[in-house]
Amino acid sequence: MNDNYPKQNLFEGKLVRLTAEDPKSLVEANIRWGQNSAFGRLLDDEPLRLWSAKKIKEWIDKELEREPLEPSFSIRTVADDRLIGFIGAWGLSWAHGDTFFGIGIGEEDLWGKGYGTEALQLFLRYAFCEMNLRRVSLNVFGYNPRAIRSYEKCGFKIEGRQRQALLRDGQRWDMIYMGILREEWENTA
Ligand SMILES: CC(C)(COP(=O)(O)OP(=O)(O)OC[C@H]1O[C@@H](n2cnc3c(N)ncnc32)[C@H](O)[C@@H]1OP(=O)(O)O)[C@@H](O)C(=O)NCCC(=O)NCCS
């Protein structure tokens, strides 16, 4: 058995753990994170919008009420149980054993400190050990080198580029597609 296979709690890392989503703390965090345009621009290529606390609460309540087809988690620090971000699957195909995912560390002071990378490593372990997927996919904006580097550290490879698909501040950027196969993940340990 490869070192990546879980011997301990599947959801628990050294810096972060993946937890269930708690509506109250998610609303508070999303109100704060939603004000950070740098964060928003890394996650969304649509023009940014600002939402009222009421709308954010309605959106989160609705999201948490429905039976989710795709697993999603809050990311919390092991040290002080602080809610710092989210990670979740989207575009899941059971037929082909593949899923896309989204990740965001909303607390900007924690970018570049390994919290997101470890959360993604936990998510990959979940995707390959619990969901028994064949591969995991993502897309990332060409102007997000921190994310690209984090994904490469987790074993993802660039598989394609939609050239000059994005326009930000007068500059064109590629949409980058990356993926990791099960056997590549097994070899990242
Ligand atoms: C992207 C994200 C998940 C990465 O997690 P993280 O814990 O911050 O990443 P890490 O600290 O482990 O690693 C970041 C790497 O990028 C490198 N990096 C940071 N800024 C960089 C830059 N401008 N150019 C090149 N590399 C950069 C760091 O040096 C580090 O690499 P190293 O460990 O080899 O030195 C997290 O930063 C995040 O959520 N950011 C905001 C939202 C976002 O971008 N989401 C992803 C959308 S696709």
PDBQT file of the ligand as one rigid body, heavy atoms in Angstrom, charges set to zero:
ROOT
HETATM    1  C1  LIG A 201      -4.325  28.711  -4.435  1.00  0.00    +0.000 C 
HETATM    2  C2  LIG A 201      -4.203  28.232  -2.992  1.00  0.00    +0.000 C 
HETATM    3  C3  LIG A 201      -5.215  27.106  -2.745  1.00  0.00    +0.000 C 
HETATM    4  C4  LIG A 201      -2.770  27.686  -2.792  1.00  0.00    +0.000 C 
HETATM    5  O1  LIG A 201      -2.630  27.248  -1.481  1.00  0.00    +0.000 OA
HETATM    6  P1  LIG A 201      -1.420  27.800  -0.566  1.00  0.00    +0.000 P 
HETATM    7  O2  LIG A 201      -1.464  27.039   0.694  1.00  0.00    +0.000 OA
HETATM    8  O3  LIG A 201      -1.533  29.298  -0.510  1.00  0.00    +0.000 OA
HETATM    9  O4  LIG A 201      -0.155  27.388  -1.443  1.00  0.00    +0.000 OA
HETATM   10  P2  LIG A 201       1.299  27.020  -0.867  1.00  0.00    +0.000 P 
HETATM   11  O5  LIG A 201       1.693  27.998   0.175  1.00  0.00    +0.000 OA
HETATM   12  O6  LIG A 201       1.394  25.591  -0.487  1.00  0.00    +0.000 OA
HETATM   13  O7  LIG A 201       2.160  27.112  -2.177  1.00  0.00    +0.000 OA
HETATM   14  C5  LIG A 201       2.157  28.229  -2.983  1.00  0.00    +0.000 C 
HETATM   15  C6  LIG A 201       3.344  28.087  -3.926  1.00  0.00    +0.000 C 
HETATM   16  O8  LIG A 201       3.231  29.103  -4.898  1.00  0.00    +0.000 OA
HETATM   17  C7  LIG A 201       4.427  29.841  -4.930  1.00  0.00    +0.000 C 
HETATM   18  N1  LIG A 201       4.054  31.185  -5.313  1.00  0.00    +0.000 N 
HETATM   19  C8  LIG A 201       3.410  32.112  -4.593  1.00  0.00    +0.000 A 
HETATM   20  N2  LIG A 201       3.260  33.235  -5.322  1.00  0.00    +0.000 NA
HETATM   21  C9  LIG A 201       3.823  32.985  -6.531  1.00  0.00    +0.000 A 
HETATM   22  C10 LIG A 201       4.003  33.744  -7.705  1.00  0.00    +0.000 A 
HETATM   23  N3  LIG A 201       3.539  35.003  -7.795  1.00  0.00    +0.000 N 
HETATM   24  N4  LIG A 201       4.648  33.168  -8.760  1.00  0.00    +0.000 NA
HETATM   25  C11 LIG A 201       5.106  31.882  -8.679  1.00  0.00    +0.000 A 
HETATM   26  N5  LIG A 201       4.954  31.102  -7.562  1.00  0.00    +0.000 NA
HETATM   27  C12 LIG A 201       4.327  31.675  -6.514  1.00  0.00    +0.000 A 
HETATM   28  C13 LIG A 201       4.996  29.743  -3.528  1.00  0.00    +0.000 C 
HETATM   29  O9  LIG A 201       6.396  30.020  -3.515  1.00  0.00    +0.000 OA
HETATM   30  C14 LIG A 201       4.687  28.275  -3.226  1.00  0.00    +0.000 C 
HETATM   31  O10 LIG A 201       5.582  27.401  -3.884  1.00  0.00    +0.000 OA
HETATM   32  P3  LIG A 201       6.810  26.675  -3.079  1.00  0.00    +0.000 P 
HETATM   33  O11 LIG A 201       6.196  25.919  -1.942  1.00  0.00    +0.000 OA
HETATM   34  O12 LIG A 201       7.445  25.825  -4.125  1.00  0.00    +0.000 OA
HETATM   35  O13 LIG A 201       7.694  27.804  -2.603  1.00  0.00    +0.000 OA
HETATM   36  C15 LIG A 201      -4.477  29.395  -1.989  1.00  0.00    +0.000 C 
HETATM   37  O14 LIG A 201      -3.401  30.324  -2.055  1.00  0.00    +0.000 OA
HETATM   38  C16 LIG A 201      -5.789  30.128  -2.276  1.00  0.00    +0.000 C 
HETATM   39  O15 LIG A 201      -6.851  29.618  -1.953  1.00  0.00    +0.000 OA
HETATM   40  N6  LIG A 201      -5.700  31.324  -2.866  1.00  0.00    +0.000 N 
HETATM   41  C17 LIG A 201      -6.850  32.195  -3.103  1.00  0.00    +0.000 C 
HETATM   42  C18 LIG A 201      -7.938  31.585  -4.009  1.00  0.00    +0.000 C 
HETATM   43  C19 LIG A 201      -7.402  30.849  -5.199  1.00  0.00    +0.000 C 
HETATM   44  O16 LIG A 201      -6.469  31.271  -5.872  1.00  0.00    +0.000 OA
HETATM   45  N7  LIG A 201      -8.047  29.710  -5.476  1.00  0.00    +0.000 N 
HETATM   46  C20 LIG A 201      -7.675  28.859  -6.588  1.00  0.00    +0.000 C 
HETATM   47  C21 LIG A 201      -8.485  29.174  -7.776  1.00  0.00    +0.000 C 
HETATM   48  S1  LIG A 201      -8.091  28.115  -9.147  1.00  0.00    +0.000 SA
ENDROOT
TORSDOF 0
